[in-house]
Amino acid sequence: MTADVDSERPDRAQEAVGYELFRDDWGIPHLRAADALTLARAQGHATALDRAWQLETERHRVLGTSASHLGPEAVDWDRFVRRARIADTARRCFDRLAPETAAWVTAYVDGVNEGLGEGAERAPEFAAVGLAPGRWEPWTPLGVWLSTHILFAGFPTKLWREEVARRLGEDRTTLFATDGPGTAGSNGWLLTGARTATGAPLLAGDPHRFIEDPGVYQQIRLACPEFDVVGLAVPGIPGLAHFGHTGHVAWAITNAMADYQDLYREQVRRTPDGGVEALGPDGWYRAHAHTETIEVARAEPEQVEVIETDRGPVIVGDGPGTRGEAADGTFISLRYPPRVTGELGFDALPALLRARTVADVDTALDRWVEPVNVVLAADTAGATLHRVAGHVPVRPYANRLRVVPAEDPAYAWREGETVPLPRTEADGADGIAVMANERGLAAPLGVEFAPPHRARRIRELPGADTGWTPEAQAAVHTDTRLASSRKLLSLLAWAPGLGPAAERLRDRLLRWDRHMDADSTDATLYARLRTDVVHRLAAHPSLNGVTGEDDPWRSTAYPALFRPWLAAVPRIGYALESLLTVGLLPYEDRLALVAASAEAVAAAAEETPPGRWGELHRLSPWQALPDRTPTGSDGSARSDADAIRPGVAGDHDCVLSTSGVPGVTDLFARGPAARYVWDLGRREDSRWVVPFGASGVPGSAHHRDQTPLWVRGELAPVVTDWNLLHRTKPHRTSHHPEENPAMTAATEPVAPALRPAVHEQKIEGFGTVRLVPVDPAADAELLHGWVTEERARFWGMADHTLEQVREIYEFVDSLPTHHAYLALRDGVPAALFQTYEPDADPVGECYDVQPGDFGVHLLIAPAEGEGAVKGYTETLLTAFIAYVFSDPAHVRVVVEPDARNEKALARMARIGFELGPEIRKPEKTARLAFLTRAALGLA
C-alpha cells in the first residue's frame, strides 16, 4: 500500500494553535483540542472570528457603553445596566467561582481576545461606526449572561400590576396575567424509547426568544479527550448552557416562568454632605451612591447616579434633591439572586459538558442559579429527567405580585434559604413529557404562565403512535393550530344582528381550520378581527384607567426601557382569550363588541380582500446596527425582505410560536431562536437549525443560509463524522509565544495519547484501539522511522527524508478528502491508517468508482511482533473497518495493495475482501480489493 499523494506540496505548514477547527457544509464550527482548557480557549477564539461584532455589542451592553457608538437610542439601556450594577455583580460572581471554573472561563476569554482583531477585520460594522474592538475581562462572560437574562423573569410586570391595582382595583391585579410582553418562552418535549424507532429517547424543541441578527444561539461542537458535545451555545458564554448532546446524555430547557426578582419601594434622602440615605427596617442609614458618565455618540454626555440600598440597586427614580428631608417621587430597588449571593451558576457549565448520564446532568444543575428553567434530559440507557433548576428565594407571596415597602421587615428574604425545586422522571404512562411555559411543574414558583395550548397541542400531535424519528419532529415544530382562537370564534358564532357581509365573514371563519398557515387568507381575516376586538376592548370604559390619557405608558415615573411592560394594548392583546372569558364585561356586551368588530372587518374585506398571512406576518429581528448594503455571498444585491424579513406561518399561541403583538402589529420579533432534535439512539441522526446562519459576518456564505430551512421548518443534520467536515486553517494572533503567553502551552506538540480520538473501541483480549489524527510536525520522526523500514517497502517511501515525510503528511492534512490517523493500542502507536475518497484520488481514474466507495491504507508499526497476539493485524484492521462503516454513507471499502504484496492480499481475503482486477499506477501495479457492508451483515 502507498501514500498515493500527487507531487503538489503546500507552500508552508499550517501553524499549530493547539486546536483544530473544522466546519460542516453550513459553516458550523467543530472544535477539537487536547484538553478542556485549550478547548475553551478555542471556543472563544472561533466565536470571535464568526461573531466579533456581536461579542463587541454584548461587551458594551454589559458595561453600559452602547450609546458611545450607537447614539441616544441606547442611553436607556446604558442607564439601566449601570443602575442595576450588572458589571459589578459579574465581578463578584466571578470571584466566587471554583478555581477550575474560573480558569476555564478565563481560557475562553483569552481565546476571544486573541480572535477579536481578525474577527473585527471581517465585520464591516466596526468600520461603519469607527469602533475598534475592546478587551474582554475574565468576568465579562458572566456579565453577558446577566445582561442577557436580567429582564428574563419580567420583573417590570410588577410595575404593571401595581398600576392595574391602583387604577382598576386590587381585585384586578392579575387580570392580564399571561405570557406577555418581555417574557421568553419555549417548547420542549421528550419521547421515551417506547415511542421511537430506535428504542432510545428523542428530545426536541425550540427556544422562543427575541430574534436577533446574528442569532442568540450558536451551533457548535466541542471535543477533547474528556468529552465530545454538540449543542447551542450563547455567543460570549463558554460551554453549552441550555441545549447539548454529549453522545451519552442530552438536555434542553424552557423558561420556568418563576418569580425570583423583587421590587422594593424605597424612601431615600440626600445628606448634607451630598450622600444618600435610605429608610430600612431599623431606620435611616447611609446607602451606596456614586455618579457615572454615559458617553453618547452625536449628543452630549449624560450623568447617572448609581444608588444601592440594603435591598439592592435603585433602578427607578432619579437621585434625591439637595434637601435633607425624604425625597418626593418614586424610588424602586431591584433585588435579584446573583447580586445577593454572588452566585450565578457557572460552575454547572463545565460539569454539563462532562455529563454521561441523566444523574450527572441532575447533579450539575443543582448548582444552577439564573434564569430559573424547566429541564428535560435523557440518556442512552433510557433514563429521563424532568426538573426545575435555579434559585428562587423564600419570601412572602406578596413580593411576587407587587412592589413592596422596603422599610417593612415582613417583606425581607429569608437569607440563605431557597424554595425546594420540583423534579421527576419524564417517563409517564404515555411516553411523552412536555414543557411549554404552562402552569405545570413550576406552578408553585410563579404568578404568570403561558396558556396551556402549546403544551396540550404538543402532547396530542404524536397521539398513540410509536416509531417516531428525528425527521418526524418537524411536524411538531411547525404546527400552526391556534387553539386560543376558540373563545373569539365562539362569541362570533353567537353574535346577534349581523349584516350580510358580516354573516359571510362569520361563516368563513367558522369553517376555517384555525391554522395560521403562511398561505392562508382566512388566518389574515382572523388576525384582522382580533385586532379590531383588541382596540374596542381598549376603548371600553371599564379599562379606561389603564388605557386613557393617563395610562402607564405615558408615566414619567418609570424608565422608558420598561414601557413594553406598561403598554395596555399589547397587554389586552396577549390576554384577549381570558378577557373575553372572565366577567370584565357582561356576556351581552362581549357579544355586541365582537359583532361590531365583525361588521367593521367584513366591510373592509369587501373593499380590500385579505392577502396571505405570510405576506403580513414577517420577521422583524433586532440588530445593533442594521445592514448598510445587504448582499449575497457572491456580492450581488438581494431583497432585504427576503434576506432578513421573511414571511412565516404561526402565531403567539401556536406551537410554531412566531409572536407578533396582537392589536399592534402582525410583524413578529419573537419566535424560535433555534430548533433542535437530540437523538439518543444515534447522535448523528440529530438535527438543528437557527433563523439566520452560523456566521455573524454580513455577506458571508453562512450569514443567512439557514433562513430558508428555518422558514420551511426543515432541520440541518448534526454532523459527527470528522471525515465529513472541512478542516479550516488554524489561526493565531502572534507567531511568537513570548508575545502571546496564552498561546504558549497550546503551541507545544500534543502527544498522540492526549489527542481527541475519532474512534475508540475496546477489544476483548487485545486492548483499547483509538484512532487519533496525525500531527505532521509532531509525528514526522515516528512516521519516517516506520515508512523507511525494509518491511514497509511496498509503502513506496523508503528513500524519503524526514522533511519529505513531514511535507507529505502536511499535504494530506490540508485535504478535506484525505485523512491520516495514528492507531493507538492501549495508548501506544501501533499503526498508520489513512482514508480517502476514491473519486478525489488518482486511484479513481483506474476503476469505476461506485457511490459509497471509501478508500483506506494501512501500515502496521515495526513493533508488531513484540507482544503481539494471534491475528494482531486482522484485529486492528477489523477495528478500522468498524470505524469506516460507522458512517452509513460508506457502502464499500476499497484497498489497493501492491500486487506483489501476497501477504497483504491473503490477509484481505481472510477478512472477507473480494479481490478485484490489477490496476497500473505510475508508482506501482496494484490489486484492487473490496469489502461491502453486506458482506459483514451490515446492509
Secondary structure by P-SEA (a helix, b strand, c coil): ccccccccccccccccccbbbbbccccbbbbbcccaaaaaaaaaaaaaaccaaaaaaaaaaaaccccccccccaaaaaaaaaaaaaaaaaaaaaaaccaaaaaaaaaaaaaaaacaaaaaaaccccccccccbbbbccaaaaaaaaaacccccccaaaaaaaaaaaaccccccccccccccccccbbbbbbccccccccbbbbbbbbbccccccccccccccccccccccccccccccccccccccccccccccccccccbbbbbbbbbbccccbbbbbccccbbbbbbbbbbbbbccccbbbbbbbbcccccccccccccccccccccbbbbbbccccccccccccaaaaaaacccaaaaaaaaccccccbbbbbbbcccbbbbbbcbbbbbbcccccccccccccccccccccccccbbbbbbccccccbbbbccccccccccccccccaaaaaaaaaccccccccccccccccccccccccaaaaaaaaaacccccaaaaaaaaaaaacccccccccaaaaaaaaaaaaaaaaaaaccccccccccccccccccccccccccccaaaaaaaaaaaaaccccccaaaaaaaaaaaaaaaaaaaaacccccccccccccccccccccccccccccccccccccbbbbbbcccccccccccccccccccccccbbbbbbccccccccccccccccccccccccccaaaaaaacbbbbbccccccccccccccccccccccccccccccccccccccccbbbbbccccbbbbbbbcccccaaaaaaaaacccccccccccccaaaaaaaaaaaaacccbbbbbbbccccccbbbbbbcccccccccccccccccccbbbbbccccccccccaaaaaaaaaaaaaaaccccccbbbbbccccaaaaaaaaaaabbbbbbbbbccccbbbbbbbcccccccc
